[in-house]
Amino acid sequence: MENALINAVTNCSREDGWSNLAEVGAYLRKHNVRYGKLSKFVASYAHIVETRIDNEIQPPVAYARVLGRE
C-alpha cells in the first residue's frame, strides 16, 4: 500500500511537488486500490506523506506530497 500511495502522489504532483488529494484518490481507484476514507488512509502513512489544506479557496482543497521530495 505504501508503494501505491507513493506512486499516486508522485504521478499526480505538480511542479512544486504537491498533489491534489482528490486526484490522488482518483488515481488509486483507477489502479484498484481500496482505501475507505481517503483522508484517514493518507493520515495512516504520515511517515511517508505529508498533507496540507488550502483554506484560502472555497471549498478548501487538500494536498499531499511525499516526504523528502521538496
Biopython code that builds the backbone (N, CA, C, O; Angstrom):
import numpy as np
from Bio.PDB.StructureBuilder import StructureBuilder

atoms = [
    (1, "MET", "N", (0.816, -1.201, 0.000)),
    (1, "MET", "CA", (0.000, 0.000, 0.000)),
    (1, "MET", "C", (0.860, 1.267, 0.000)),
    (1, "MET", "O", (0.508, 2.273, -0.616)),
    (2, "GLU", "N", (1.991, 1.197, 0.701)),
    (2, "GLU", "CA", (2.867, 2.369, 0.724)),
    (2, "GLU", "C", (3.326, 2.725, -0.691)),
    (2, "GLU", "O", (3.300, 3.893, -1.080)),
    (3, "ASN", "N", (3.742, 1.730, -1.448)),
    (3, "ASN", "CA", (4.195, 1.991, -2.819)),
    (3, "ASN", "C", (3.076, 2.542, -3.684)),
    (3, "ASN", "O", (3.309, 3.423, -4.512)),
    (4, "ALA", "N", (1.859, 2.034, -3.502)),
    (4, "ALA", "CA", (0.725, 2.536, -4.279)),
    (4, "ALA", "C", (0.475, 4.001, -3.964)),
    (4, "ALA", "O", (0.211, 4.792, -4.870)),
    (5, "LEU", "N", (0.556, 4.374, -2.688)),
    (5, "LEU", "CA", (0.346, 5.766, -2.304)),
    (5, "LEU", "C", (1.466, 6.652, -2.833)),
    (5, "LEU", "O", (1.201, 7.736, -3.354)),
    (6, "ILE", "N", (2.697, 6.210, -2.709)),
    (6, "ILE", "CA", (3.827, 6.992, -3.230)),
    (6, "ILE", "C", (3.679, 7.190, -4.736)),
    (6, "ILE", "O", (3.888, 8.294, -5.239)),
    (7, "ASN", "N", (3.326, 6.142, -5.448)),
    (7, "ASN", "CA", (3.128, 6.256, -6.902)),
    (7, "ASN", "C", (2.019, 7.234, -7.232)),
    (7, "ASN", "O", (2.158, 8.048, -8.145)),
    (8, "ALA", "N", (0.915, 7.161, -6.494)),
    (8, "ALA", "CA", (-0.217, 8.054, -6.751)),
    (8, "ALA", "C", (0.171, 9.503, -6.520)),
    (8, "ALA", "O", (-0.090, 10.358, -7.366)),
    (9, "VAL", "N", (0.788, 9.785, -5.389)),
    (9, "VAL", "CA", (1.171, 11.163, -5.072)),
    (9, "VAL", "C", (2.206, 11.665, -6.072)),
    (9, "VAL", "O", (2.129, 12.807, -6.525)),
    (10, "THR", "N", (3.156, 10.833, -6.411)),
    (10, "THR", "CA", (4.196, 11.227, -7.369)),
    (10, "THR", "C", (3.619, 11.490, -8.755)),
    (10, "THR", "O", (3.966, 12.482, -9.395)),
    (11, "ASN", "N", (2.747, 10.612, -9.218)),
    (11, "ASN", "CA", (2.174, 10.761, -10.554)),
    (11, "ASN", "C", (1.195, 11.923, -10.665)),
    (11, "ASN", "O", (0.969, 12.434, -11.762)),
    (12, "CYS", "N", (0.618, 12.343, -9.561)),
    (12, "CYS", "CA", (-0.348, 13.448, -9.581)),
    (12, "CYS", "C", (0.282, 14.785, -9.194)),
    (12, "CYS", "O", (-0.403, 15.808, -9.178)),
    (13, "SER", "N", (1.572, 14.787, -8.885)),
    (13, "SER", "CA", (2.194, 16.002, -8.361)),
    (13, "SER", "C", (2.396, 17.059, -9.436)),
    (13, "SER", "O", (2.564, 16.769, -10.620)),
    (14, "ARG", "N", (2.371, 18.289, -8.964)),
    (14, "ARG", "CA", (2.645, 19.439, -9.816)),
    (14, "ARG", "C", (4.121, 19.813, -9.659)),
    (14, "ARG", "O", (4.870, 19.113, -8.977)),
    (15, "GLU", "N", (4.528, 20.891, -10.275)),
    (15, "GLU", "CA", (5.936, 21.310, -10.233)),
    (15, "GLU", "C", (6.455, 21.519, -8.821)),
    (15, "GLU", "O", (7.635, 21.293, -8.552)),
    (16, "ASP", "N", (5.576, 21.951, -7.909)),
    (16, "ASP", "CA", (6.009, 22.216, -6.536)),
    (16, "ASP", "C", (6.040, 20.950, -5.675)),
    (16, "ASP", "O", (6.373, 21.014, -4.491)),
    (17, "GLY", "N", (5.696, 19.811, -6.260)),
    (17, "GLY", "CA", (5.726, 18.546, -5.538)),
    (17, "GLY", "C", (4.433, 18.177, -4.830)),
    (17, "GLY", "O", (4.303, 17.058, -4.333)),
    (18, "TRP", "N", (3.477, 19.093, -4.775)),
    (18, "TRP", "CA", (2.206, 18.842, -4.097)),
    (18, "TRP", "C", (1.188, 18.277, -5.079)),
    (18, "TRP", "O", (1.136, 18.681, -6.240)),
    (19, "SER", "N", (0.380, 17.335, -4.596)),
    (19, "SER", "CA", (-0.662, 16.695, -5.398)),
    (19, "SER", "C", (-2.024, 16.982, -4.783)),
    (19, "SER", "O", (-2.192, 16.916, -3.565)),
    (20, "ASN", "N", (-2.987, 17.298, -5.628)),
    (20, "ASN", "CA", (-4.355, 17.466, -5.154)),
    (20, "ASN", "C", (-4.837, 16.103, -4.649)),
    (20, "ASN", "O", (-4.760, 15.106, -5.367)),
    (21, "LEU", "N", (-5.332, 16.067, -3.418)),
    (21, "LEU", "CA", (-5.710, 14.797, -2.817)),
    (21, "LEU", "C", (-6.862, 14.127, -3.562)),
    (21, "LEU", "O", (-6.944, 12.899, -3.582)),
    (22, "ALA", "N", (-7.741, 14.897, -4.165)),
    (22, "ALA", "CA", (-8.831, 14.308, -4.954)),
    (22, "ALA", "C", (-8.264, 13.560, -6.165)),
    (22, "ALA", "O", (-8.760, 12.492, -6.526)),
    (23, "GLU", "N", (-7.235, 14.117, -6.784)),
    (23, "GLU", "CA", (-6.596, 13.444, -7.917)),
    (23, "GLU", "C", (-5.864, 12.184, -7.471)),
    (23, "GLU", "O", (-5.837, 11.184, -8.189)),
    (24, "VAL", "N", (-5.274, 12.240, -6.288)),
    (24, "VAL", "CA", (-4.608, 11.057, -5.738)),
    (24, "VAL", "C", (-5.635, 9.946, -5.531)),
    (24, "VAL", "O", (-5.375, 8.790, -5.867)),
    (25, "GLY", "N", (-6.795, 10.289, -4.982)),
    (25, "GLY", "CA", (-7.857, 9.306, -4.775)),
    (25, "GLY", "C", (-8.330, 8.692, -6.076)),
    (25, "GLY", "O", (-8.556, 7.484, -6.155)),
    (26, "ALA", "N", (-8.480, 9.522, -7.095)),
    (26, "ALA", "CA", (-8.908, 9.013, -8.404)),
    (26, "ALA", "C", (-7.857, 8.072, -8.983)),
    (26, "ALA", "O", (-8.196, 7.043, -9.566)),
    (27, "TYR", "N", (-6.590, 8.420, -8.824)),
    (27, "TYR", "CA", (-5.500, 7.564, -9.312)),
    (27, "TYR", "C", (-5.534, 6.212, -8.601)),
    (27, "TYR", "O", (-5.405, 5.166, -9.238)),
    (28, "LEU", "N", (-5.706, 6.239, -7.280)),
    (28, "LEU", "CA", (-5.747, 4.991, -6.513)),
    (28, "LEU", "C", (-6.924, 4.116, -6.939)),
    (28, "LEU", "O", (-6.774, 2.907, -7.113)),
    (29, "ARG", "N", (-8.098, 4.732, -7.106)),
    (29, "ARG", "CA", (-9.275, 3.961, -7.539)),
    (29, "ARG", "C", (-9.054, 3.360, -8.924)),
    (29, "ARG", "O", (-9.423, 2.213, -9.177)),
    (30, "LYS", "N", (-8.453, 4.137, -9.813)),
    (30, "LYS", "CA", (-8.180, 3.658, -11.174)),
    (30, "LYS", "C", (-7.258, 2.444, -11.155)),
    (30, "LYS", "O", (-7.330, 1.586, -12.035)),
    (31, "HIS", "N", (-6.392, 2.377, -10.148)),
    (31, "HIS", "CA", (-5.451, 1.263, -10.024)),
    (31, "HIS", "C", (-5.927, 0.233, -9.001)),
    (31, "HIS", "O", (-5.137, -0.543, -8.462)),
    (32, "ASN", "N", (-7.231, 0.244, -8.748)),
    (32, "ASN", "CA", (-7.897, -0.758, -7.900)),
    (32, "ASN", "C", (-7.351, -0.856, -6.482)),
    (32, "ASN", "O", (-7.289, -1.943, -5.907)),
    (33, "VAL", "N", (-6.955, 0.284, -5.921)),
    (33, "VAL", "CA", (-6.523, 0.319, -4.526)),
    (33, "VAL", "C", (-7.736, 0.708, -3.688)),
    (33, "VAL", "O", (-8.328, 1.768, -3.893)),
    (34, "ARG", "N", (-8.098, -0.148, -2.755)),
    (34, "ARG", "CA", (-9.233, 0.122, -1.864)),
    (34, "ARG", "C", (-8.691, 0.713, -0.571)),
    (34, "ARG", "O", (-7.769, 0.178, 0.045)),
    (35, "TYR", "N", (-9.293, 1.842, -0.177)),
    (35, "TYR", "CA", (-8.747, 2.543, 0.976)),
    (35, "TYR", "C", (-9.773, 3.062, 1.968)),
    (35, "TYR", "O", (-9.366, 3.584, 3.006)),
    (36, "GLY", "N", (-11.055, 2.959, 1.728)),
    (36, "GLY", "CA", (-12.047, 3.524, 2.654)),
    (36, "GLY", "C", (-12.070, 5.034, 2.516)),
    (36, "GLY", "O", (-12.213, 5.550, 1.408)),
    (37, "LYS", "N", (-11.932, 5.751, 3.622)),
    (37, "LYS", "CA", (-11.910, 7.212, 3.594)),
    (37, "LYS", "C", (-10.489, 7.683, 3.283)),
    (37, "LYS", "O", (-9.542, 7.356, 3.998)),
    (38, "LEU", "N", (-10.362, 8.446, 2.216)),
    (38, "LEU", "CA", (-9.043, 8.834, 1.709)),
    (38, "LEU", "C", (-8.221, 9.587, 2.752)),
    (38, "LEU", "O", (-7.037, 9.295, 2.916)),
    (39, "SER", "N", (-8.808, 10.535, 3.453)),
    (39, "SER", "CA", (-8.041, 11.318, 4.425)),
    (39, "SER", "C", (-7.472, 10.436, 5.531)),
    (39, "SER", "O", (-6.338, 10.648, 5.962)),
    (40, "LYS", "N", (-8.231, 9.460, 5.992)),
    (40, "LYS", "CA", (-7.739, 8.542, 7.027)),
    (40, "LYS", "C", (-6.651, 7.633, 6.463)),
    (40, "LYS", "O", (-5.664, 7.344, 7.138)),
    (41, "PHE", "N", (-6.837, 7.190, 5.233)),
    (41, "PHE", "CA", (-5.839, 6.338, 4.578)),
    (41, "PHE", "C", (-4.506, 7.075, 4.480)),
    (41, "PHE", "O", (-3.464, 6.535, 4.851)),
    (42, "VAL", "N", (-4.542, 8.298, 3.985)),
    (42, "VAL", "CA", (-3.313, 9.075, 3.818)),
    (42, "VAL", "C", (-2.703, 9.388, 5.190)),
    (42, "VAL", "O", (-1.484, 9.322, 5.353)),
    (43, "ALA", "N", (-3.536, 9.726, 6.171)),
    (43, "ALA", "CA", (-3.034, 10.036, 7.509)),
    (43, "ALA", "C", (-2.311, 8.842, 8.137)),
    (43, "ALA", "O", (-1.396, 9.023, 8.939)),
    (44, "SER", "N", (-2.711, 7.645, 7.781)),
    (44, "SER", "CA", (-2.065, 6.461, 8.344)),
    (44, "SER", "C", (-0.659, 6.253, 7.773)),
    (44, "SER", "O", (0.090, 5.405, 8.258)),
    (45, "TYR", "N", (-0.308, 7.018, 6.757)),
    (45, "TYR", "CA", (1.035, 6.954, 6.163)),
    (45, "TYR", "C", (1.774, 8.276, 6.344)),
    (45, "TYR", "O", (2.528, 8.701, 5.469)),
    (46, "ALA", "N", (1.550, 8.916, 7.481)),
    (46, "ALA", "CA", (2.173, 10.214, 7.750)),
    (46, "ALA", "C", (3.693, 10.134, 7.793)),
    (46, "ALA", "O", (4.369, 11.159, 7.703)),
    (47, "HIS", "N", (4.230, 8.945, 7.928)),
    (47, "HIS", "CA", (5.683, 8.787, 7.938)),
    (47, "HIS", "C", (6.285, 8.863, 6.529)),
    (47, "HIS", "O", (7.502, 8.963, 6.380)),
    (48, "ILE", "N", (5.437, 8.815, 5.503)),
    (48, "ILE", "CA", (5.959, 8.921, 4.129)),
    (48, "ILE", "C", (5.297, 10.032, 3.312)),
    (48, "ILE", "O", (5.845, 10.461, 2.297)),
    (49, "VAL", "N", (4.122, 10.500, 3.746)),
    (49, "VAL", "CA", (3.386, 11.521, 3.004)),
    (49, "VAL", "C", (2.908, 12.608, 3.960)),
    (49, "VAL", "O", (2.344, 12.314, 5.013)),
    (50, "GLU", "N", (3.136, 13.857, 3.589)),
    (50, "GLU", "CA", (2.607, 14.963, 4.383)),
    (50, "GLU", "C", (1.426, 15.588, 3.653)),
    (50, "GLU", "O", (1.325, 15.496, 2.430)),
    (51, "THR", "N", (0.541, 16.217, 4.401)),
    (51, "THR", "CA", (-0.641, 16.845, 3.810)),
    (51, "THR", "C", (-0.755, 18.291, 4.272)),
    (51, "THR", "O", (-0.183, 18.691, 5.286)),
    (52, "ARG", "N", (-1.501, 19.049, 3.510)),
    (52, "ARG", "CA", (-1.851, 20.425, 3.886)),
    (52, "ARG", "C", (-3.199, 20.748, 3.268)),
    (52, "ARG", "O", (-3.614, 20.128, 2.288)),
    (53, "ILE", "N", (-3.874, 21.725, 3.852)),
    (53, "ILE", "CA", (-5.177, 22.150, 3.335)),
    (53, "ILE", "C", (-5.090, 23.625, 2.994)),
    (53, "ILE", "O", (-4.633, 24.435, 3.801)),
    (54, "ASP", "N", (-5.531, 23.968, 1.794)),
    (54, "ASP", "CA", (-5.589, 25.359, 1.362)),
    (54, "ASP", "C", (-6.984, 25.881, 1.660)),
    (54, "ASP", "O", (-7.931, 25.606, 0.923)),
    (55, "ASN", "N", (-7.105, 26.639, 2.749)),
    (55, "ASN", "CA", (-8.388, 27.200, 3.161)),
    (55, "ASN", "C", (-8.689, 28.540, 2.501)),
    (55, "ASN", "O", (-9.744, 29.129, 2.739)),
    (56, "GLU", "N", (-7.773, 29.015, 1.681)),
    (56, "GLU", "CA", (-7.976, 30.308, 1.034)),
    (56, "GLU", "C", (-8.890, 30.223, -0.167)),
    (56, "GLU", "O", (-9.354, 31.248, -0.665)),
    (57, "ILE", "N", (-9.155, 29.019, -0.639)),
    (57, "ILE", "CA", (-10.106, 28.842, -1.730)),
    (57, "ILE", "C", (-11.305, 28.079, -1.195)),
    (57, "ILE", "O", (-11.203, 27.342, -0.214)),
    (58, "GLN", "N", (-12.432, 28.264, -1.845)),
    (58, "GLN", "CA", (-13.653, 27.594, -1.404)),
    (58, "GLN", "C", (-14.179, 26.706, -2.503)),
    (58, "GLN", "O", (-14.313, 27.178, -3.632)),
    (59, "PRO", "N", (-14.482, 25.462, -2.250)),
    (59, "PRO", "CA", (-14.231, 24.791, -0.969)),
    (59, "PRO", "C", (-12.741, 24.541, -0.777)),
    (59, "PRO", "O", (-11.985, 24.508, -1.748)),
    (60, "PRO", "N", (-12.316, 24.363, 0.477)),
    (60, "PRO", "CA", (-10.898, 24.107, 0.739)),
    (60, "PRO", "C", (-10.406, 22.868, -0.019)),
    (60, "PRO", "O", (-11.165, 21.928, -0.259)),
    (61, "VAL", "N", (-9.134, 22.887, -0.386)),
    (61, "VAL", "CA", (-8.548, 21.788, -1.146)),
    (61, "VAL", "C", (-7.397, 21.192, -0.334)),
    (61, "VAL", "O", (-6.564, 21.917, 0.210)),
    (62, "ALA", "N", (-7.365, 19.856, -0.262)),
    (62, "ALA", "CA", (-6.288, 19.164, 0.439)),
    (62, "ALA", "C", (-5.230, 18.728, -0.568)),
    (62, "ALA", "O", (-5.537, 18.353, -1.699)),
    (63, "TYR", "N", (-3.984, 18.787, -0.127)),
    (63, "TYR", "CA", (-2.847, 18.409, -0.944)),
    (63, "TYR", "C", (-1.956, 17.442, -0.182)),
    (63, "TYR", "O", (-1.979, 17.410, 1.049)),
    (64, "ALA", "N", (-1.178, 16.662, -0.900)),
    (64, "ALA", "CA", (-0.227, 15.742, -0.285)),
    (64, "ALA", "C", (1.064, 15.760, -1.083)),
    (64, "ALA", "O", (1.068, 16.062, -2.277)),
    (65, "ARG", "N", (2.164, 15.432, -0.407)),
    (65, "ARG", "CA", (3.436, 15.234, -1.103)),
    (65, "ARG", "C", (4.251, 14.214, -0.329)),
    (65, "ARG", "O", (4.111, 14.053, 0.883)),
    (66, "VAL", "N", (5.099, 13.539, -1.068)),
    (66, "VAL", "CA", (5.963, 12.527, -0.483)),
    (66, "VAL", "C", (7.056, 13.252, 0.311)),
    (66, "VAL", "O", (7.677, 14.188, -0.190)),
    (67, "LEU", "N", (7.280, 12.816, 1.533)),
    (67, "LEU", "CA", (8.312, 13.428, 2.369)),
    (67, "LEU", "C", (9.672, 13.235, 1.744)),
    (67, "LEU", "O", (9.957, 12.192, 1.156)),
    (68, "GLY", "N", (10.508, 14.243, 1.874)),
    (68, "GLY", "CA", (11.863, 14.164, 1.342)),
    (68, "GLY", "C", (11.978, 14.512, -0.128)),
    (68, "GLY", "O", (13.054, 14.389, -0.713)),
    (69, "ARG", "N", (10.885, 14.944, -0.730)),
    (69, "ARG", "CA", (10.921, 15.308, -2.164)),
    (69, "ARG", "C", (10.511, 16.757, -2.365)),
    (69, "ARG", "O", (9.821, 17.081, -3.332)),
    (70, "GLU", "N", (10.930, 17.623, -1.465)),
    (70, "GLU", "CA", (10.570, 19.036, -1.545)),
    (70, "GLU", "C", (11.248, 19.693, -2.709)),
    (70, "GLU", "O", (11.063, 20.889, -2.936)),
]
sb = StructureBuilder()
sb.init_structure("model")
sb.init_model(0)
sb.init_chain("A")
sb.init_seg("    ")
for serial, (resi, resn, name, xyz) in enumerate(atoms, 1):
    if name == "N":
        sb.init_residue(resn, " ", resi, " ")
    sb.init_atom(name, np.array(xyz, "f"), 0.0, 1.0, " ", f" {name:<3s}", serial, name[0])
structure = sb.get_structure()
